Amino acid sequence: MLSKEDEAAVGADETEVRREDQDKINKFSRLHQREMLLEDELKTKAKDKEDLDEISNELELADEDEKIPYKIGDSFISLPLPEVQEMLSLSTEKIEEEVSGIEEKLSGIREEMQQLKVALYARFGRSINLET
């Protein structure tokens, strides 16, 4: 929040908002929303991977001859231990690929947001706040 002096100073040299400036502000806002959604998705994927790693570690202690219940969709199917371990490793690899894809998207979004920040701060200075 600006102090009274800052508001007075800003009011004295207020910059007109052009259509292209508003478009940049709107684009920054949309990118910020997408960034937050992707960060949430990334946290979910990290938790899923952690859970799969924990399950894999637990299965190392299981007996080879034992049937392990494995969830597929809404039902559990009893499968041999080696098959379950294989399916878990495939699931872990899939999640790792998804995480790297999300991280790439986040990197691109953050880079674009930084470019917009530079352009908007150059135009408006302290009269705009783009800190997230």
C-alpha positions in Angstrom: 0.0 0.0 0.0 1.3 3.4 -0.9 1.8 6.2 1.7 0.1 9.6 1.2 3.3 11.1 -0.1 3.7 8.2 -2.6 0.1 8.6 -3.8 0.6 12.3 -4.3 3.8 11.7 -6.2 2.2 9.1 -8.4 -0.8 11.3 -9.0 1.5 14.1 -10.3 3.1 12.0 -13.0 0.3 9.5 -13.7 0.9 7.6 -16.9 -2.0 6.9 -19.2 -2.9 3.2 -19.6 -2.9 2.4 -23.3 -4.8 -0.6 -24.8 -1.5 -2.5 -25.4 -0.6 -1.8 -21.7 -3.9 -3.2 -20.6 -3.4 -6.3 -22.8 0.0 -6.8 -21.2 -1.5 -6.5 -17.7 -4.2 -9.0 -18.6 -1.7 -11.4 -20.1 0.4 -11.2 -16.9 -2.7 -12.0 -14.8 -3.6 -15.0 -17.0 0.0 -16.3 -16.8 0.0 -15.8 -13.1 -3.2 -17.9 -12.7 -1.7 -20.6 -14.9 1.5 -20.5 -12.9 -0.4 -21.1 -9.6 -2.4 -24.0 -11.2 0.7 -25.6 -12.5 2.5 -25.2 -9.1 -0.5 -27.0 -7.4 -0.4 -29.7 -10.0 3.4 -30.1 -9.4 2.8 -30.5 -5.7 0.2 -33.1 -6.3 2.5 -35.0 -8.6 5.4 -34.8 -6.1 3.1 -36.3 -3.4 2.0 -39.1 -5.8 5.6 -39.9 -6.6 6.6 -39.9 -2.9 3.7 -42.3 -2.2 4.8 -44.6 -5.0 8.3 -44.6 -3.8 7.1 -45.4 -0.3 5.0 -48.3 -1.6 7.9 -49.6 -3.6 10.1 -49.6 -0.5 7.4 -51.5 1.5 7.1 -54.1 -1.3 10.8 -54.9 -1.1 10.0 -56.5 2.3 7.1 -58.5 0.9 7.3 -62.3 0.2 7.9 -63.2 -3.5 5.0 -65.8 -3.4 2.5 -63.3 -1.9 -0.3 -61.8 -4.0 -0.4 -58.0 -3.7 -3.6 -56.1 -4.2 -3.1 -53.4 -6.9 -5.6 -50.7 -7.5 -6.6 -50.3 -11.2 -9.4 -47.7 -11.6 -11.9 -48.3 -8.8 -11.1 -51.9 -8.1 -8.2 -53.9 -6.6 -6.7 -56.8 -8.4 -4.4 -59.3 -6.7 -1.2 -59.7 -8.7 2.2 -61.4 -8.1 4.9 -59.2 -6.5 7.2 -58.8 -9.6 4.3 -57.7 -11.7 3.2 -55.1 -9.1 6.8 -53.8 -8.8 7.0 -53.5 -12.6 3.7 -51.5 -12.7 4.8 -49.3 -9.9 8.1 -48.5 -11.7 6.1 -47.6 -14.8 3.8 -45.4 -12.8 6.8 -43.7 -11.2 8.4 -43.1 -14.6 5.1 -41.7 -16.0 4.9 -39.3 -13.1 8.5 -38.2 -13.5 7.8 -37.4 -17.2 4.7 -35.4 -16.3 6.7 -33.5 -13.6 9.4 -32.6 -16.1 6.7 -31.4 -18.6 5.1 -29.3 -15.9 8.4 -27.8 -14.9 9.1 -26.9 -18.5 5.8 -25.2 -18.8 6.4 -23.3 -15.5 9.8 -22.2 -16.7 8.3 -20.8 -19.9 5.5 -19.0 -18.1 7.9 -17.5 -15.5 10.2 -16.3 -18.3 7.3 -14.6 -20.1 6.0 -13.1 -16.9 9.5 -11.6 -16.2 9.5 -10.0 -19.7 6.1 -8.5 -19.1 7.2 -7.3 -15.6 10.2 -5.5 -17.2 8.1 -3.9 -19.9 5.3 -2.8 -17.5 7.6 -1.6 -14.7 9.6 0.4 -17.4 6.3 2.1 -18.4 4.6 2.6 -15.1 7.4 2.5 -12.5 6.1 2.3 -8.9 2.5 3.0 -9.9 2.0 -0.7 -10.7 2.5 -3.7 -8.5 3.2 -7.0 -10.2 4.8 -8.8 -7.3 3.2 -12.2 -6.8 
